[in-house]
């Protein structure tokens, strides 16, 4: 299982430099985790991810349980072997996609009944079923099955949902095999309400789990509200355990929430935007299809050392995107992943040198 | 410009082992050239092509003249620089796609007027215009502008077309700058008629060009007819110049036509079939989406050393293809390109050892 080592806390902010020891190797934190939804980080291969320095990737339980199914993955030796990724992996509980993707969803005390978005087939996700699937997949970190209500939910609904998520966590803990390879993280919900966040943190952290996560952020609220919420919630989590902010976020989200003491992030943003031709650079966002790049011989980002920037001009990348060449998806994804991964590399270095406050302010000042 | 060195002719067959010296490096022949239609070999990047050992790739004049336009490519330093491919390149004349893709096509003595398949814009390709475009792109080998009539054309039409192609060749030669970096190849047509092939070979080879090509094969006739035709036509070409069979072909086509003395091949087959999940292997074709591969832990081809076969199971590749993951396009393309490139590597080795006849018979016997 995993072990978290807190190496250093920045002198000015709450930023933490740590190390997460897992059965598939050591993760230097803070860490950004690319999302491999269906067992593949879209448009890139494991060799690309290794070259980019990705330390850990995600798999989505909802997608994998439907196709190819966790039974098949387990039969073929587990998720690491199936997708040929020998570094650490994390799977989510399936809950988030059940709420956002599945059809005919029905929440009860037992769990969530739903129909597959692929073929309408009927399924049930419950704390026990989510633990069963995730332990069959065999990721290094698995997540508790929770409800993630929309950010604009009524307080009364949120309270009811929190109670149920707390009861579901107890069932997850019971269904979890701590002697196995997968470390269970609990998830704190509570929307934008500080009292609910505090109450739920206490309930969740009452379980002595290997790590804890903040859920229910980046689900529709403003970035400012999210940053304030995480600024309040992250320090409520145990100092000696890794803290994972689920589904976040933009570069400014990462930099801000690292300052609040978050250790782990995941988001589809770098790969999804890449497929739409939006590239993150040290000088702001580049929409590669823009006509102003037609004759642009420069790289996407002159400060970037990724394969795409080392090799190709904006003019060529624009041509590939406009001509709908498949390789554009890979080259754009490599660049954006490099940007996110190296942003967090830089954050780690800044924490080590006790200059994270300065790093954060400089990064904010550069945002347009 | 280029220089061809004939190193060895197989003792039994007409197979030739040669070396083509170009401004961008040496090409060992026989050679298979992956097709980079719009300035990109679909789904793979230059780093992939180098790792695969691709010696030379193609660009399509028709596609590139329309988008991004040869003017832009020339302004940005030529096709090699634009697409970041420092090894040799060849461009076709644009003729073939004008006949197969363009709209409202009208052939006259001047050339071919047509409308772009992209936006309906009006264009003209003529011997002079094709030479202008190809020399602006700056490939190491450029092709004469010819007409490529369908295989079932009437003999009367073919004769008329041949005469025009001969007149067009004289105009191409006039518009070509032999002192530049691009070597012009003439193209012999004549359908399946041996007398027309002989006559046109004489007309085309009357020009002392750096190389010669066979056009008008693999345009609808049976493989047997094509093999017989090439078996007749290839030896009519000068021994001291490279011989290029355009748009061919399947593995058996390559192996057979190498035996007839062909040095260069290009075809979209490995990349196009890869995108449809059809993989070439030492044991025959694999349709990766087939249900029999659902639990198959073996590689696509146990005898293959490509990245895809070294890394992933058939079960995972099937999952990626069925789930429509973008990376499937790259992994399948890498495998098929590796198959084609290594087949020709093996052919070269067999010629060097004077066992090409045996190689050819064994390969034919393995075909199902």
Interface residues (C-beta under 8 A of the other chain):
Chain A: X38 X39 X40 X42 X43 X44 X45 X46 X47 X67 X68 X72 X75 X76 X77 X82 X83 X84 X275 X294 X295 X297 X307 X311 X312 X313 X315 X316 X319 X320 X322 X323 X325 X326 X327 X329 X330 X331
Chain B: X38 X39 X40 X42 X43 X44 X45 X46 X47 X67 X68 X72 X75 X76 X77 X82 X83 X84 X275 X294 X295 X297 X307 X311 X312 X313 X315 X316 X319 X320 X322 X323 X325 X326 X327 X329 X330 X331
